[in-house]
Amino acid sequence: MTVVPDSLTLGSLRVDTPVVLAPMAGITNAAYRRLCAEQGAGLYVSEMITSRGLVEGDEVTRKMLTFDDLETVRSVQLYGTDPVYIGKAVEILCAEHGVAHVDLNFGCPVPKVTRKGGGGALPWKRGLLAEVLEHAVAAATPYDVPVTMKTRKGLDDDHLTYLDAGRIAQESGVAAIALHGRTVQQAYSGEADWDAIAALVDHVDIPVLGNGDIWEAADAVRMVEQTGAAGVVVGRGCLGRPWLFRDLAAAFHGEDVATLPVLGEVKAMMRRHAELLSEHMGEERGCKEFRKHITWYLKGFPAGGELRHQLALVDSLASLDALLAGLDDAAPFPERELGTPRGRQGAPRKKVVLPDGWLDDTDGRGAHLREDVDETTGG
Ligand SMILES: Cc1cc2nc3c(=O)[nH]c(=O)nc-3n(C[C@H](O)[C@H](O)[C@H](O)COP(=O)(O)O)c2cc1C
């Protein structure tokens, strides 16, 4: 059986626990990364930012490039389709923002993105993928910053790309490849295919990070045991449960910890999350940002409909405190929620939206794809 690793090496970067917080648009901002990092060691990746936005000095992109004071390892996910923009953006991240890890997004399933050949659509064009990766690695190498890529299995079951992507990543000097075991067509539906992760591990020599459907720390260990992955990437499982990173760190160091906070402890975590968002964004915006997390934190706990409704309208820390006071501190953690999906799920897409003629050739080297500045949907 595979030996479960207790750390992760990405080029020059050593991570004390082989656990990566999945980049999630609208979620993994500086406040959330700090909140998770307070729980345990790992690599905490930013929301996706666009290479064009960065290169052209777009204001929204610049604001997204915020780091917490205690964030010692700055890890950024970059989106792009143009090798030159990507190279320039990586250079800016390393030279001007002290970034220690860059991840490239080749997994986004959002039609607005795949329609332009970006995200999960791009690996179909093997030549273009190589160009993008080579430019990124060339820009990062003088700074000794590892570049990783994150992708899906392929467009759909008839157009798989992940094994080629792994080979190309390895040939391009990429430090690791993360695989979400779904196709673009599946979006977030169905179950992640961990066998594909195992197949990629067999196919390449660089570290493979397994992603998809890790809901508990035990799932992460099981994934590594089943697939031989060098580490795991955890997304939806930690929504409303930053303490999952404590359990994950323990699990990869041989301890079986399942944190089951009572509602009073969850309230304290909610308060901390809203406070950190307020520090980074100002109180009103921070509290509004916090709204989307409330359902996740309270999932399965007793809280009346009216209280939940009021919480969804929260716009200050004082109103949050007043509303949280109405919840029973002693309510036990709803154990029936353990191991169950949270966050986005939904249905598969009828078809993957692609640029005209996209499937006609698999190279795409030199292609000029439109890259928008404001592409922030992630996925
Ligand atoms: C709200 C949300 C936003 C996401 N944004 C991004 C993103 O910006 N970049 C990316 O590579 N993946 C993004 N993803 C995908 C996750 O990183 C991850 O691959 C996916 O959720 C599967 O992992 P999980 O089963 O642990 O959630 C997003 C997922 C969610 C739920």
The ligand as an SDF file (V2000), in Angstrom:
LIG
                    3D

 31 33  0  0  0  0  0  0  0  0999 V2000
  -17.3780   28.2970   -5.5400 C   0  0  0  0  0  0  0  0  0  0  0  0
  -16.2780   27.6230   -6.3040 C   0  0  0  0  0  0  0  0  0  0  0  0
  -15.3510   28.3800   -6.9890 C   0  0  0  0  0  0  0  0  0  0  0  0
  -14.3080   27.7640   -7.6860 C   0  0  0  0  0  0  0  0  0  0  0  0
  -13.3730   28.5350   -8.3050 N   0  0  0  0  0  0  0  0  0  0  0  0
  -12.2850   27.9310   -8.8770 C   0  0  0  0  0  0  0  0  0  0  0  0
  -11.2300   28.6920   -9.4350 C   0  0  0  0  0  0  0  0  0  0  0  0
  -11.2500   29.9300   -9.4330 O   0  0  0  0  0  0  0  0  0  0  0  0
  -10.1850   28.0310   -9.9800 N   0  0  0  0  0  0  0  0  0  0  0  0
  -10.1200   26.6510  -10.0170 C   0  0  0  0  0  0  0  0  0  0  0  0
   -9.1370   26.0870  -10.5150 O   0  0  0  0  0  0  0  0  0  0  0  0
  -11.1200   25.9090   -9.5060 N   0  0  0  0  0  0  0  0  0  0  0  0
  -12.1650   26.5160   -8.9230 C   0  0  0  0  0  0  0  0  0  0  0  0
  -13.1420   25.7480   -8.3510 N   0  0  0  0  0  0  0  0  0  0  0  0
  -13.0130   24.2850   -8.3680 C   0  0  0  0  0  0  0  0  0  0  0  0
  -12.3100   23.7910   -7.0980 C   0  0  0  0  0  0  0  0  0  0  0  0
  -11.0060   24.3350   -7.0130 O   0  0  0  0  0  0  0  0  0  0  0  0
  -12.2310   22.2630   -7.0750 C   0  0  0  0  0  0  0  0  0  0  0  0
  -11.4840   21.8270   -8.1620 O   0  0  0  0  0  0  0  0  0  0  0  0
  -13.6110   21.6060   -7.1310 C   0  0  0  0  0  0  0  0  0  0  0  0
  -14.5110   22.2330   -6.2530 O   0  0  0  0  0  0  0  0  0  0  0  0
  -13.5180   20.1130   -6.7970 C   0  0  0  0  0  0  0  0  0  0  0  0
  -12.9870   19.9180   -5.5260 O   0  0  0  0  0  0  0  0  0  0  0  0
  -13.9190   19.5990   -4.2460 P   0  0  0  0  0  0  0  0  0  0  0  0
  -14.7090   18.3570   -4.5690 O   0  0  0  0  0  0  0  0  0  0  0  0
  -12.9430   19.4050   -3.1190 O   0  0  0  0  0  0  0  0  0  0  0  0
  -14.7940   20.7650   -4.0800 O   0  0  0  0  0  0  0  0  0  0  0  0
  -14.2090   26.3520   -7.6950 C   0  0  0  0  0  0  0  0  0  0  0  0
  -15.1630   25.5880   -7.0070 C   0  0  0  0  0  0  0  0  0  0  0  0
  -16.1900   26.2000   -6.3200 C   0  0  0  0  0  0  0  0  0  0  0  0
  -17.1650   25.3340   -5.5650 C   0  0  0  0  0  0  0  0  0  0  0  0
  1  2  1  0
  2  3  1  0
  2 30  2  0
  3  4  2  0
  4  5  1  0
  4 28  1  0
  5  6  2  0
  6  7  1  0
  6 13  1  0
  7  8  2  0
  7  9  1  0
  9 10  1  0
 10 11  2  0
 10 12  1  0
 12 13  2  0
 13 14  1  0
 14 15  1  0
 14 28  1  0
 15 16  1  0
 16 17  1  0
 16 18  1  0
 18 19  1  0
 18 20  1  0
 20 21  1  0
 20 22  1  0
 22 23  1  0
 23 24  1  0
 24 25  2  0
 24 26  1  0
 24 27  1  0
 28 29  2  0
 29 30  1  0
 30 31  1  0
M  END
$$$$
